[in-house]
Amino acid sequence: MSLYIEEEGGAVLPFDTKEVAVRVTDAALECEGCPYEAEINLLLTSDEEIRRMNREHRQIDRATDVLSFPMLEYESPADFSFLEDADDAFDPESGQLILGDIVISKDKVLAQAEEYGHSPLREYAFLIAHSMLHLFGYDHMEDEEREVMEERQRIIMERVAIPR
């Protein structure tokens, strides 16, 4: 797996962001049974920048905690079978599956950790797990989808042993 991380903004998270991101993305890939080496981009940014991106891409003018930009459209979540004939889903140089981009507000990680009464580490890991599931085609618009996604998130978080 290739995980490309870019960090901007003034907030500092009190742990090794790359190490945690690698653990969570690896666990998500394993839990969902991804049969390919994958490529993921992760941007850690500020409330101001994620608000701009949220406004630009979703027409919602407020900061959010995480944005997910999947590169693939699945018929059903984490069903990778369609990729056998999808050469354009793979990086031509590395041969890795291009899953997409994750953008996380470091400001929101810190604020939500305090609000929910758990560590910034837990909040950051959870947001990556949540976003990875979006990159695999999961959603939470309907109650049934939300329940499935919440269960998948719980499994990933247990696998990386980061408790609530």
C-alpha positions as CSV (number, residue, x, y, z in Angstrom):
1,M,0.0,0.0,0.0
2,S,1.1,3.5,-0.7
3,L,-0.2,6.2,1.6
4,Y,0.7,9.8,0.6
5,I,0.2,12.3,3.4
6,E,0.3,16.1,3.1
7,E,-0.1,18.3,6.2
8,E,-0.9,21.9,6.4
9,G,-2.4,24.4,8.9
10,G,-1.2,25.3,12.4
11,A,-2.9,22.6,14.6
12,V,-0.6,19.8,15.7
13,L,-1.9,16.3,16.6
14,P,-0.1,14.8,19.6
15,F,0.9,11.5,17.9
16,D,2.6,10.1,14.8
17,T,-0.1,10.8,12.2
18,K,1.5,8.7,9.5
19,E,2.0,5.6,11.7
20,V,-1.7,5.7,12.8
21,A,-2.9,6.3,9.3
22,V,-0.9,3.4,8.0
23,R,-2.3,1.1,10.7
24,V,-5.9,2.1,10.1
25,T,-5.8,2.0,6.3
26,D,-4.1,-1.4,6.4
27,A,-6.7,-2.7,8.8
28,A,-9.5,-1.3,6.5
29,L,-8.0,-2.9,3.4
30,E,-7.7,-6.2,5.2
31,C,-11.2,-6.1,6.8
32,E,-12.8,-5.3,3.5
33,G,-10.8,-8.0,1.7
34,C,-9.2,-5.7,-0.9
35,P,-7.3,-8.1,-3.2
36,Y,-5.0,-5.4,-4.6
37,E,-2.2,-3.2,-3.3
38,A,-3.8,0.3,-3.0
39,E,-2.9,3.9,-3.2
40,I,-4.5,6.5,-0.9
41,N,-3.9,10.3,-0.5
42,L,-4.4,11.9,2.9
43,L,-4.5,15.6,3.5
44,L,-4.5,16.9,7.1
45,T,-5.7,20.5,7.0
46,S,-7.4,23.3,8.9
47,D,-11.1,24.1,9.4
48,E,-10.7,27.0,7.0
49,E,-9.4,24.8,4.2
50,I,-11.8,22.0,4.7
51,R,-14.7,24.5,4.7
52,R,-13.5,25.8,1.4
53,M,-13.4,22.3,0.0
54,N,-16.8,21.4,1.4
55,R,-18.3,24.5,-0.2
56,E,-16.6,23.8,-3.5
57,H,-17.4,20.1,-3.8
58,R,-20.6,19.7,-1.8
59,Q,-22.1,23.2,-1.8
60,I,-22.1,23.1,2.0
61,D,-20.5,26.3,3.5
62,R,-19.2,25.0,6.8
63,A,-16.2,23.1,8.1
64,T,-16.6,19.4,8.5
65,D,-14.4,16.7,10.1
66,V,-13.6,14.6,7.0
67,L,-14.2,14.6,3.3
68,S,-13.8,11.5,1.2
69,F,-13.2,11.5,-2.6
70,P,-13.5,7.9,-3.9
71,M,-12.0,7.2,-7.3
72,L,-14.2,4.1,-7.9
73,E,-17.9,3.5,-8.2
74,Y,-19.0,0.1,-6.7
75,E,-22.1,-1.7,-7.6
76,S,-22.1,-2.9,-3.9
77,P,-19.7,-1.8,-1.2
78,A,-16.3,-3.5,-1.2
79,D,-17.2,-5.7,-4.2
80,F,-13.9,-5.5,-6.1
81,S,-14.9,-8.1,-8.8
82,F,-15.5,-5.4,-11.4
83,L,-11.9,-4.3,-11.2
84,E,-10.6,-7.3,-13.2
85,D,-11.4,-5.4,-16.4
86,A,-10.8,-1.9,-15.1
87,D,-7.3,-1.0,-16.1
88,D,-8.0,2.7,-15.6
89,A,-8.5,2.1,-11.9
90,F,-4.8,1.3,-11.4
91,D,-1.8,3.5,-11.4
92,P,0.1,2.6,-14.6
93,E,3.5,3.0,-13.0
94,S,3.0,1.2,-9.7
95,G,0.1,-1.1,-10.6
96,Q,-1.7,-0.1,-7.4
97,L,-5.4,0.4,-7.1
98,I,-6.2,4.1,-6.8
99,L,-8.8,4.2,-4.0
100,G,-9.1,8.0,-3.6
101,D,-8.5,10.9,-1.3
102,I,-9.2,11.6,2.4
103,V,-9.2,15.1,3.8
104,I,-9.3,15.6,7.6
105,S,-9.5,18.8,9.6
106,K,-7.0,18.6,12.4
107,D,-9.0,21.4,14.2
108,K,-12.0,19.1,14.2
109,V,-10.0,16.1,15.4
110,L,-9.0,18.1,18.5
111,A,-12.4,19.7,19.1
112,Q,-14.4,16.5,18.6
113,A,-12.1,14.4,20.7
114,E,-12.8,16.8,23.6
115,E,-16.5,17.0,22.8
116,Y,-16.9,13.2,22.7
117,G,-14.7,12.6,25.7
118,H,-12.0,10.5,24.0
119,S,-8.5,11.0,22.7
120,P,-7.4,12.9,19.6
121,L,-5.8,9.6,18.5
122,R,-9.1,7.8,18.7
123,E,-10.9,10.5,16.8
124,Y,-8.3,10.7,14.0
125,A,-8.2,6.9,13.6
126,F,-12.0,6.8,13.5
127,L,-12.2,9.4,10.8
128,I,-9.7,7.5,8.7
129,A,-11.7,4.3,9.2
130,H,-14.9,6.1,8.3
131,S,-13.4,7.7,5.2
132,M,-11.8,4.4,4.0
133,L,-15.3,2.8,4.1
134,H,-16.5,5.6,1.8
135,L,-13.6,4.9,-0.5
136,F,-14.9,1.3,-0.6
137,G,-18.4,2.4,-1.6
138,Y,-20.2,2.4,1.8
139,D,-22.6,5.2,2.7
140,H,-24.8,6.2,5.6
141,M,-27.7,8.0,4.0
142,E,-30.2,5.4,4.9
143,D,-30.6,3.7,8.4
144,E,-29.7,0.3,7.0
145,E,-26.6,1.6,5.3
146,R,-25.6,3.5,8.4
147,E,-25.9,0.4,10.6
148,V,-23.7,-1.6,8.2
149,M,-21.1,1.2,8.1
150,E,-21.1,1.6,11.9
151,E,-20.4,-2.1,12.3
152,R,-17.6,-2.1,9.7
153,Q,-16.1,1.0,11.5
154,R,-16.3,-0.9,14.9
155,I,-14.5,-3.9,13.4
156,I,-11.7,-1.7,12.0
157,M,-11.2,0.1,15.2
158,E,-11.1,-3.1,17.2
159,R,-8.5,-4.5,14.8
160,V,-6.2,-1.5,15.4
161,A,-6.9,-1.7,19.2
162,I,-7.8,2.0,19.6
163,P,-10.7,2.0,22.1
164,R,-13.3,4.6,22.7
